[in-house]
Amino acid sequence: MKRETKNPLQRCSTGAGDQENRKDSRSSHDYCSTKRDILLELLSCGQQNATPRRELEKMTGWSGRMVRLAIERERRHGVPILSDNANGYYLPGNSAERAQFVRSMRNRAAEILKTAAAVEEGEWF
């Protein structure tokens, strides 16, 4: 029997997902059958409840690379897992957090493209 997967953002829109709820869900993540389920159970709503990558590594037993790959895979499937350099990973608590993340990613992409162009145009060879 396939377990129904709820929209992870339903927790956020109802006000659940705060620090206390995240602690409760951590203890129950062992029943999850997929990496997606485990990951989404461990993430909370709102930047103030972000989980650092190293903490996700400890909670899942995954390597840092596996955590990053799982997060990227979910993002590309439309799950809005946000992050920042200071706090870690989280689900959006509101539309402003989501918009800030998108701006940050677009700015990073633009900087990477500038660097690539400068290297490409360089006269080393």
Secondary structure, 3 states (H helix, E strand, C coil): CCCCCCCCHHHHHCCCCCHHHHHHHHHCHHHCCCHHHHHHHHCCECHHHCECHHHHHHHHCCCHHHHHHHHHHHHHCCCCCEEECCCEEEECCCHHHHHHHHHHHHHHHHHHHHHHHHHHHCCCC
